[in-house]
């Protein structure tokens, strides 16, 4: 949906994700997300999604740990 590095994800991108979730007829979602800001997005969605389940899938190794 955003196709940006998770370090560049802020509340404006989270609002876009929230809008897509709330406008969808489904109640369960799987979102691929970089690990750098995955926790912040999870907290944001927990506060704003009143139904269903949202699963965030992160990378195996955060970008900050790559050599």
VENQUI-V964846 format. One line per field, one symbol per residue. ss: DSSP state (H for helix, E for strand, - for the rest). burial: # if it has 16 or more other ideal C-beta (glycine too) atoms within 10 Angstrom, else .. A space follows every 10 residues. Layout:
# VENQUI-V964846
ss = ???
burial = ???
This chain:
# VENQUI-V964846
ss = -----HHH-- HHHHHHHHHH HHH----EEE EE-----HHH HHHHHHHH-- --EEEEE--- --HHH--
burial = .....#..#. ..##..##.. #.......#. #.######.. ##.##...#. ...#.#.#.. .......
